[in-house]
Amino acid sequence: MSLIKGNQLAGVEKKVTKKAKHILRASKIWWMHFYQPEEPYRYIFHHLPKCGGTSALDALTHWFICIKDYPPPWGDQDKPQAYQRFCQNPKNLEKLHHYHILCGHYHVSGSFLFERYPQCLQEDKYRLITFLRDPLQVQLSLHYYELRNQRISSQESLEKHLLERSNYLASVIPCDPSNYQEILNRYFFIGLVEEFQESFNRLANLLDKPKIELNVLNQSPRKEKNLSQDFLSEFKELNQLDYQIYSYAKTLCRDSADEHYNIHG
């Protein structure tokens, strides 16, 4: 019991420390930009679940004041009224300044990005930023996260559970085989979790911001398990669209680096 309480206290202490750091960073950012001319762009971070978003959000607080726009926690979103209130009350994008970045999941019907803020997919002044991850690693991380939060049974086999959910990335963006390239093209920047530091360095170059050293946060503890070749083949077959999305995102990420190099030498 004392061990559980100790872990809980440590978790609270980490959250308080992180919050304090974000407040201090926000103060510095506000004063830094207060006397500078307004820039034309407004930034939105599309935080895809289990794609390094917590670490990315923490890093973005070095450059922006983050406006959080997340739905109710799991315990509350089961209540339709709480989620409905969230869907009916989007942030006013006109109140965003160039030193703000709006951050949210936008991964559930009713609060998809195109539903909540359709203008950000239509107007050039809105710059969308997100990170993607290898489809298998996304689902592994999601599996252990749900297991830790008792959303799935520990009696169910890992391979069986992973094969029950196909094309998760496509479902949370959302997109389909006919439009995934068009939708990904609307993003100002797409980074890769597997190249997290390199991706953030590219983003720093694009935004003309100082490079920062990333901290990896919110990792779901997992047991190492060898997955069979038969399973891997079946998983890739079931998740063809996700692998197409991830492959195209890698192309876009490389292109953004090449474009910056061609412009700046």
Secondary structure, 3 states (H helix, E strand, C coil): CHHHHHHHHHHHHHHHHHHHHHHHHHHHHHHHHHCCCCCCCEEEEECCCCCCHHHHHHHHCCCCEEEECCCCCHHHHCCHHHHHHHHCCCCCHHHCCCCEEEEECCCCCCCCHHHHCHHHHCCCCEEEEEEECCHHHHHHHHHHHHHHCCCCCCCCCHHHHHCCCCCHHHHHCCCCCCCHHHHHHCCCEEEEHHHHHHHHHHHHHHHCCCCCCCCCCCCCCCCCCCCCHHHHHHHHHHCHHHHHHHHHHHHHHHHHHHHHHHHHC
